[in-house]
């Protein structure tokens, strides 16, 4: 495995692999099994896997946790090596955003709801850095986790709209045995907060079970999830949206929809979702 910090080195290393299929997993580091599932998917669908580790400053708001975001590069490097990654790309901020940098990718309608309504500029930062990283790596395929469902939707739309020659793939959310969605921010939770955080996945799973039992009314599915959320400290949003457009899901539910939640447990903001796929009768 190579660890590379500059675009010039990266392109030189990948020049030797241009007759192979290159897979890309963009991360902000502090890797967990969710990230490693993306690596596994990349290794299954490509010949060479590149993982980027870059805590992107442009997607953090002024009061968010950029300075305290968890980092452990040596551990990340070992996990990547053990997982069969070919290249770790770990640029410094000035490599990604050099002096006089003055261009960004403005995400569109998909970025305005859900997290976008509460984190102004967040998806501009996400779209910009992902576009830049894709141009740096020039992969054939890139992998994103379902937990960040809106991010996946924004990136997929960006790739289509900007004619990027890449396939964007989503990988199902990886969870702890008790159902908590894996996240680098889980480390912020105290033992007591972590137990209360399980309310989020319990609520989402309850709505999923209600759908399997035959319920198709959107408000009833949302209400079922909300019934389980008493233990969280603050619910930022709980919305059922069309899985393609992120517009409010139509009633009754006949097409795949994402039930998405963002909530604070203590001072930690957590997001999660489930995809609801109604079975339509012949």
Residue pairs with C-beta under 8 A, 6 or more apart in sequence:
1 77
1 80
1 81
1 85
1 86
1 87
1 88
2 13
2 86
2 87
2 88
3 77
3 87
3 88
3 90
4 10
4 13
4 87
4 88
4 89
4 90
5 89
5 90
5 91
5 92
5 95
6 91
6 95
7 91
7 95
7 136
10 50
10 87
10 89
10 136
10 137
11 136
11 138
13 87
14 22
14 48
14 50
14 87
14 137
14 138
17 47
17 48
17 86
20 46
20 47
20 48
21 45
21 46
21 47
21 48
21 140
21 141
22 46
22 47
22 48
22 49
22 50
22 137
22 138
22 139
22 140
22 141
23 41
23 42
23 43
23 45
23 46
23 47
23 48
23 49
23 50
23 139
23 140
23 141
23 142
23 143
24 42
24 49
24 50
24 51
24 52
24 133
24 134
24 137
24 139
24 141
24 142
24 143
25 35
25 38
25 39
25 42
25 49
25 50
25 51
25 52
25 142
25 143
26 51
26 52
26 54
26 129
26 130
26 133
26 142
26 144
27 35
27 38
27 51
27 52
27 53
27 54
28 53
28 54
28 55
28 56
28 69
28 184
29 53
29 54
29 55
29 70
29 71
29 72
29 73
29 76
29 184
30 69
30 70
30 71
30 72
30 76
30 184
30 187
31 53
31 75
31 76
31 79
31 80
32 174
32 182
32 183
32 184
33 174
33 182
34 145
34 147
34 173
34 174
34 181
34 182
34 183
35 51
35 79
35 145
36 79
36 83
37 145
37 171
37 172
37 174
38 143
38 144
38 145
38 171
39 49
39 51
39 80
39 83
39 84
39 85
40 83
41 143
41 169
41 171
42 49
42 141
42 143
43 49
43 83
43 84
45 141
45 169
46 139
46 140
46 141
48 86
48 87
49 84
49 85
49 86
49 87
50 85
50 86
50 87
50 88
50 89
50 137
50 139
51 80
51 85
51 87
51 88
51 89
52 88
52 89
52 90
52 91
52 133
52 137
53 73
53 76
53 88
53 89
53 90
54 89
54 90
54 91
54 96
54 129
54 133
55 66
55 69
55 71
56 96
56 125
56 126
56 129
57 66
57 93
57 97
57 125
58 97
58 104
58 121
58 124
58 125
58 128
58 129
59 121
59 122
59 123
59 125
59 126
59 129
60 66
60 69
60 122
60 125
61 119
61 120
61 121
61 122
64 119
65 185
69 184
70 184
70 185
70 187
73 90
76 88
77 88
80 88
89 133
89 136
89 137
96 129
96 132
96 133
103 128
104 124
104 125
104 127
104 128
105 124
105 127
105 128
105 131
105 158
105 162
106 124
106 127
107 116
107 123
107 124
107 126
107 127
107 154
107 157
107 158
108 157
108 161
109 246
110 116
110 123
110 150
110 153
110 154
110 157
110 245
110 246
111 122
111 123
111 124
111 127
111 150
111 154
113 150
113 239
113 241
113 246
114 150
114 237
114 239
114 241
114 246
114 260
114 262
115 122
115 123
115 150
115 262
115 271
116 122
116 123
116 150
117 237
118 236
118 237
118 262
123 150
123 151
123 154
126 151
126 154
126 155
127 154
127 155
127 158
130 142
130 155
130 158
131 158
131 162
131 164
134 142
134 159
134 164
134 166
139 166
140 165
140 166
140 167
141 166
141 167
141 168
141 169
142 155
142 166
142 167
142 168
142 169
143 169
143 170
143 171
144 151
144 152
144 155
144 168
144 169
144 170
144 171
145 152
145 170
145 171
145 173
145 174
146 152
146 170
146 171
146 172
146 173
146 273
146 275
147 173
147 181
147 182
147 183
147 271
147 272
147 273
148 271
149 170
149 258
149 260
149 273
149 275
150 246
150 260
152 168
152 170
153 244
153 246
155 168
156 168
158 164
159 166
159 168
173 181
173 182
173 272
173 273
174 181
174 182
175 181
175 182
175 201
176 182
178 198
179 198
179 201
179 202
179 205
180 186
180 194
180 197
180 198
180 200
180 201
181 200
181 201
181 270
181 271
181 272
183 270
183 271
185 268
185 269
185 270
186 194
186 197
186 268
186 270
188 266
188 267
188 268
189 197
189 265
189 266
189 268
190 266
193 265
193 266
193 268
194 265
196 231
196 232
196 233
196 265
197 232
197 265
197 268
197 270
198 231
199 228
199 229
199 230
199 231
199 232
200 229
200 232
200 261
200 263
200 270
200 272
201 272
202 228
203 224
203 225
203 226
203 227
203 228
203 229
203 238
203 261
204 225
204 259
204 261
204 272
204 273
204 274
205 274
206 224
206 225
206 227
206 228
207 221
207 222
207 224
207 225
207 259
207 274
207 276
208 259
208 274
208 276
210 220
210 221
210 224
211 221
211 253
211 276
211 278
215 221
215 224
216 251
216 252
216 253
216 254
216 278
217 251
217 252
217 253
218 240
218 248
218 249
218 250
218 251
218 252
218 253
218 257
219 251
221 240
221 253
221 259
221 276
222 238
222 239
222 240
222 259
225 238
225 259
225 261
226 235
226 238
229 235
229 238
229 261
229 263
232 263
232 264
232 265
233 263
233 264
233 265
233 266
234 263
234 264
235 261
235 262
235 263
236 262
236 263
236 264
236 269
237 260
237 261
237 262
238 259
238 260
238 261
239 248
239 259
239 260
240 248
240 249
240 253
240 257
240 258
240 259
240 260
240 276
241 247
241 248
241 249
241 257
241 258
241 260
242 248
242 249
242 250
242 255
242 256
242 257
242 258
243 255
243 256
243 257
243 258
243 275
244 256
246 258
249 255
249 257
253 276
253 278
254 278
254 280
255 278
256 275
256 276
256 277
256 278
257 275
257 276
258 273
258 274
258 275
258 276
259 273
259 274
259 275
259 276
260 271
260 272
260 273
261 271
261 272
261 273
262 269
262 270
262 271
263 269
263 270
264 270
